Amino acid sequence: MSTHLPAPIQVRELLTELLGRDVELSPGAPLAPGPATPATIASYVDDSLQLAALVVCDLPLSAHAGAAIGLVPPDQALAAIADGALTDALAENLYEVLNIAAAMFNVDGAPHVRLHALAPAGGPIDPQLMARALTLGRREDAALTISGYGAGRLSIVLV
């Protein structure tokens, strides 16, 4: 059994329902987080605590999604993007989004997966997670636009 790779429509439907806003999704290039391109990395583990998947959100998507779920004004997301890091409030809100996103991995016949940790954009990120985020293979890469907030990029990487 291997971890389920969510289809793009699952990602769009989950975010649309969760954020209560229209979310547009289109194929995107793989994210390459680094010092010049801060990103949030959420790590998901199976029941034996083995790393199963990563969800990587660039700083703009991290800020917009964190603001949208908390009904934080969009200008606060733009300020975080300009500052190069999420505020604590936006990071906490994004944690909730990515915690619920674990449901996308949990389908019949696949191992149970849950959110283990979140490294918010603009903070320190384990170099091993950064390397795994760049893994080619079973992954989905997308560009998203959250209505009323803004656009960003997301990668789902199975490890």
C-alpha positions in Angstrom: 0.0 0.0 0.0 1.2 3.4 -0.8 0.1 6.9 0.2 -2.6 8.3 -2.0 -1.6 11.3 -4.2 -4.5 13.7 -4.2 -5.8 14.7 -7.6 -5.9 18.5 -8.4 -9.7 18.5 -8.2 -9.5 17.2 -4.6 -7.1 20.0 -3.7 -9.4 22.6 -5.3 -12.6 21.2 -3.7 -11.0 21.0 -0.2 -9.7 24.5 -0.3 -12.9 26.0 -1.8 -15.0 24.3 0.9 -12.6 25.1 3.7 -12.0 28.7 2.8 -15.5 29.4 1.8 -14.2 31.1 -1.4 -13.7 30.2 -5.0 -10.3 28.7 -5.6 -8.9 28.4 -9.1 -6.2 25.7 -9.7 -4.0 25.1 -12.7 -0.9 22.9 -13.3 2.2 24.6 -12.1 6.0 24.1 -12.0 7.6 22.3 -9.1 8.3 24.5 -6.1 12.0 24.8 -5.1 12.1 26.3 -1.6 15.2 28.0 -0.6 16.5 31.2 1.0 15.4 33.4 -1.9 12.1 31.5 -2.2 10.6 31.0 1.3 8.0 28.3 1.6 6.0 26.5 4.2 6.6 22.8 4.4 4.0 20.6 6.1 5.2 17.0 6.8 2.7 14.2 7.1 3.4 10.8 8.7 1.8 7.4 8.8 0.7 5.6 11.9 4.3 4.3 12.4 5.6 7.9 12.3 7.3 7.3 8.9 7.3 10.4 6.7 4.7 9.8 4.0 4.2 13.2 2.3 4.9 16.8 2.2 2.8 19.8 1.2 4.8 22.8 0.2 3.2 26.2 -0.2 5.1 29.2 -1.4 5.0 32.3 0.8 2.2 34.0 -1.1 -0.1 31.0 -0.9 0.8 30.4 2.7 -0.1 34.0 3.5 -3.3 34.1 1.4 -4.6 30.7 2.7 -3.7 31.6 6.3 -5.5 34.9 6.0 -8.5 33.6 4.1 -9.4 30.9 6.7 -9.1 33.4 9.5 -11.0 36.1 7.7 -7.9 38.3 8.1 -7.9 41.3 5.8 -6.0 40.6 2.5 -3.6 43.5 3.2 -2.2 41.6 6.2 -1.3 38.7 3.9 0.4 41.2 1.5 2.3 42.7 4.4 3.6 39.2 5.4 4.6 38.6 1.8 6.5 41.9 1.7 8.2 41.1 5.0 9.3 37.6 3.7 7.7 35.6 6.5 4.4 34.6 8.0 3.1 36.2 11.1 2.4 33.9 14.0 -1.4 34.3 13.4 -1.1 33.5 9.7 1.1 30.5 10.5 -1.4 29.2 13.1 -4.3 29.6 10.6 -2.3 27.9 7.9 -1.6 25.0 10.3 -5.4 24.5 10.5 -5.7 24.4 6.7 -2.9 21.9 6.3 -4.1 19.8 9.2 -7.5 19.4 7.5 -5.7 18.8 4.2 -4.5 15.5 5.7 -8.0 14.2 4.8 -6.9 14.3 1.1 -4.4 11.5 1.7 -6.8 9.3 3.7 -8.8 7.2 1.2 -9.9 3.6 1.3 -7.0 1.2 0.8 -4.3 3.8 1.6 -2.4 4.1 4.9 -3.7 6.6 7.4 -1.7 9.9 7.2 -1.7 12.9 9.6 0.0 16.2 9.9 3.2 15.9 11.9 4.8 19.3 11.7 4.7 22.6 10.0 7.7 24.8 9.1 6.2 28.2 8.3 7.6 30.2 5.4 10.3 32.6 6.5 11.4 30.5 9.4 14.1 27.8 9.6 13.4 24.6 7.7 15.2 21.3 8.1 17.5 20.8 5.2 16.4 17.2 4.8 12.8 18.4 4.3 14.0 20.9 1.8 15.8 18.2 -0.1 12.7 16.0 -0.1 10.5 18.8 -1.3 12.6 18.8 -4.4 12.1 15.1 -5.1 10.8 14.2 -8.5 8.4 11.4 -8.9 4.9 11.1 -7.3 3.9 14.7 -6.9 1.4 17.3 -7.9 2.4 20.9 -8.6 -0.2 23.6 -9.0 -0.8 27.3 -9.1 -3.8 28.5 -7.1 -5.7 31.7 -6.8 -7.9 32.3 -3.7 -10.8 34.6 -4.6 -10.5 37.9 -2.8 -6.9 37.2 -1.6 -4.4 36.2 -4.2 -2.3 33.6 -5.9 0.5 31.2 -5.0 1.9 27.8 -5.7 1.6 24.5 -4.0 3.4 21.1 -4.4 2.3 17.8 -2.9 5.2 15.4 -2.7 5.0 11.7 -1.7 8.2 10.4 -0.1 
